[in-house]
Amino acid sequence: MRIAIVSTYPPSRGSLNEYAYYFVDHMRQKPEIDEVILLVDELPEGAAYPTPPEHVKIIPAWKFGALDNAMRIRRAVQEVNPDAVLFNVQFATFADTRVAGAVGLTAPALVKQAGYPVVVLLHNIMETVDLSKAGFGANVIMERVTRTAGDMFTRAILSADLVAVTIPKYVEILEAKYGATNVILAPHGSFQDAPPPQFDPNPSVLRIMAFGKFGTYKRVEVMIEAFKLLREQLPGTTLELVIAGTDSPNAAGYLESMKQTYADVPGIVYTGYVAEEDVARIFTEATIVVFPYNSTTGSSGVLHQAGNYARPAVLPDLGDFAELIREEGYTGEFFVPENAASLAEAIRRYWDNPEKRQADSMQNYLSSVGIPISEVVDWYLLHIERLLEARAAKQPS
Amino acid sequence: MEIQISERVIRVQVVTLSGRFDAFSAPDVRQQTQTLLAAGEKYFVLNLRDLAFMDSAAMAVLVSLLKGARTAGGGVTLVKPKDENALRILLLTKFDRVFKMVEDVDTAMREVINV
């Protein structure tokens, strides 16, 4: 089987690049796969994709922010002529502007019209995105217009043969609101074979870490304010706040402005872009992983990574996280979103209680190793095989 | 005239599960079913009728078994859970369209013979 995957991919810094990296790495090793053709975004001038691993081909086929991405993707698919096409996307994958972003999301429908079986892995749905916080709603009227357009483009996405989402609630929302019958739940999956958990009950440093792309719904102001409170509350403890990652593509310059605003707060480390080989170290060195989100746009890859490395998680009391935790067996300490005192208290509940820290770390670890991404890939392959069989049965003999 | 009579025997492993099939019990089911696969068994009936709950970790065990059985040239048939809490994950994942799913063990046995 030859599968084309439309996605970002490292070293592109677009969202979902890391997910694509692990997904493709496992898919290419499956016996039923002959080739994975990655249709990726063009890199900035001077940058280049590395030599792909065996059974993988990388073809830059679209450009972040461009208006003609859907047409370009359809042409690229027709040129490589795969057995099936998988889109690894969220609402801002193709652009940070409404029009280009929305037009890009018509690509699955165009590819299906061209005669190819299409599966969309949709990491968020418009119904649960706080548009203003995600950078897509400048005011109430624009937010309403964006949401109406979002409904239209969701219907376009639902014209795919299958739409996979990672949270049970999303399946139910799409089925109830759009009458969809082609939406499936496919777990996010853990990125790699997890190492045996390591736990230090008495670390010399309280190292608080947040990981991701910051500036829209992942913001560090409240976390830094909480960090200042903790510094006052724990005078004898060495504290460090690690902000691991870069600006969101929708919030260029955000972290630089935070550096300047909080230049007087000691103990804050901005790592910048975290290369694949450094991810394990960043997580295992953290005492506690904080999720400084004021809304969510979908499932959290970072939560799965925190579990993978057996870290305790401090989470905002938001619907998606509560849902994910209940459904997938994760746990954490919760704080009131955008409330520094509440966040500091949640961190203290872990720091002051090593037994709880260890127990919750172990629970997150067990949950994360529950479904490795290699098995999640099998879920997709079984569904794709079913689609191909159904198509073959319809062909006149 | 010549008459040839041969006997064809298909071995079917009927695995009956009850209670909660979740992240904590899934490793045990996985270990036992993978042991059967490794021993050369390839036809399975998973009787889920009396399960009270099933989650995605449990689903992963079923998928893994299906992949293994198909690779060996066999298959897996499920007996549908009665409880909605157990059935929900099969419907959400649409694996009710991938697995053969029937109402009782006898029907499942007939399905296996038709593989």
Contacts between the chains, C-beta under 8 A, distances in Angstrom:
chain1	res1	chain2	res2	distance
A	31	B	71	7.8
A	162	B	94	7.9
A	168	B	88	7.9
A	168	B	92	5.4
A	171	B	92	5.1
A	172	B	92	8.0
A	184	B	92	7.4
A	184	B	93	5.7
A	184	B	94	4.4
A	185	B	56	7.2
A	185	B	89	7.5
A	185	B	92	4.1
A	185	B	93	4.8
A	185	B	94	7.9
A	186	B	93	7.1
A	187	B	56	4.8
A	187	B	60	7.5
A	327	B	55	6.9
A	327	B	56	7.2
A	328	B	23	7.9
A	328	B	55	7.7
A	328	B	56	6.7
A	329	B	22	7.5
A	329	B	23	4.5
A	329	B	55	7.5
A	329	B	57	7.3
A	366	B	23	6.4
A	366	B	24	7.8
A	367	B	23	6.0
A	370	B	23	4.9
A	370	B	26	7.0
A	370	B	56	7.5
A	370	B	57	4.1
A	370	B	60	6.8
A	371	B	56	6.3
A	371	B	57	6.2
A	371	B	60	4.5
A	375	B	60	5.2
A	375	B	63	6.5
A	375	B	64	6.1
A	378	B	63	5.6
A	378	B	64	7.2
A	378	B	67	5.5
A	379	B	63	5.9
A	379	B	93	7.2
A	382	B	63	6.7
A	382	B	66	7.2
A	382	B	67	7.5
A	382	B	95	7.8
A	382	B	98	5.1
A	383	B	94	7.1
A	383	B	98	6.7
A	386	B	97	6.4
A	386	B	98	5.7
